[in-house]
Amino acid sequence: MLRRLIRFFQKAPTEMKDEHGIVMDSVPNHVAIIMDGNGRWAKRRGLPRIAGHRAGMQAVKEITTAADDIGVKVLTLYAFSTENWKRPTDEVDFLMRLPEEFLRLELETLMKRNCQIRILGYIDRLPEHTRKVVQDAERKTKDNTGLILNIALNYGSRSEILHAVKKIAQDVVDGTLAVDEIDEQVMERSLLTDGLPDPDLLIRTSGEVRLSNFLLWQSAYTEFWFTDMFWPDFKREDFFHAIREFQGRGRRFGGLK
């Protein structure tokens, strides 16, 4: 009897679940999301594409709160890719205004939650009004120690990898780095995600099953979770469902348990 009690208390912390059925000591540290399907969501309702993007902004608020509530440390959201500049000008202009609208409405709440905002991408190409507001948000939240809300804005993984390789090559030319010293750690320090853990879980909405130039290096051992649901329809409980499925998988990282 005593042995059974000891085993119970030894196992109990690892099996402790919250009200959503989530095992609290195995919540993924880093969740990345490809927020896809805004335009198709709007089209099905006979609305302009920009209406879908605005509805998607509400989903950002809901999922950020959900991630923070269960203790996710980093939430990376794919907001605008380096390829999205090919879209119609009016849609791009609207997308460049969305960060301003979102931060105007939600920055105070994010501050109260101790969230830190980071921008992942090449912000020098962003319009000045967009660049100013996101840099201001980064500055205001830089000392916060809670959830890192990592917004991928004008981000493309191939560009990121190319920039990293060029930086490493220049270090070799300058004599500050030897070829034999180049390893995974050197590469990772040269990426835009330097200092962040690799994603444990990557979620993509809308039924598409591809990475679309998102975190290619960082996702080498990431667990993927796909849903046919469009991003504006993706709710708190859907996020928790993805977390529960993640927790049911066995991650071996190429080895054996």
Phi, psi and omega in degrees: 000315180298319179298319180297319179296318179298315179298320180300312183287333175290325182273334188306315182299325182283346182251005183289124183245152175272188184292348178263004181081017182266130176286115193288337180266009174228032173292134179301137178294320186228120175245130177246143182227128168268106187275089189247148172108007180300314182295317180291326175301316181291318182300319180297338181257007180069028183249159174293155183303325183297333177295325177293321179294322179292319177296324178296331179296325177295324177294324177301314179300313184294317184285326176299315178297317180297316179298317180295321183297328182260001173093019171297136184271325180226130174237112180255122183246125180278099187265322184202123183265167176295341178271345184290348176296343180285350182287166180306145185303318182294326178290318178298316179301319179295316180297328178286343177271339184299318178302323178297314181296315181298314184289327176298322183276327193245352186299319180299317178296318179297322177296317180296329178276001179067026180280146175251131180259130173232150176249126180253110180150187185259089190283349181296337180271350181290152173303151184303321182294325178287314181301318183297315185288324180285324177293324177296319178295319176300316181296315183292333185252004189298334181267359178289148188241010180268214180307133171269113174268105189257105186262115179278107187231119191055053181246140172213129187291324179295319176298319179300314181294318178298316178299320180296316180296318179296320179296316179295317179299319179295321177298322177294315179299320182285349179084010179269354180213132177268150181304319181294345180272352181285119177218187182299324181294320177297317179298313183295325178291340182267353180274163179293339181269015180310128179094350179255147175289154174296152178298134172278324185223133174240124181252136171230129178265171171089358177092351177283143184236075177199166184270337177052048172065037184240116173051050185295313179293315188290341186263019184305321180235027178283143172277133180259145177219119184246147176220148176285347183295137175286152186304316181299339179270355185281115188249177181306313182292329176294320177298315179296326177298318178297321179295317180297319179295320176302317183290343177272357182266154176259117182260120185246346179052040178087353180254199178236147174275000000 
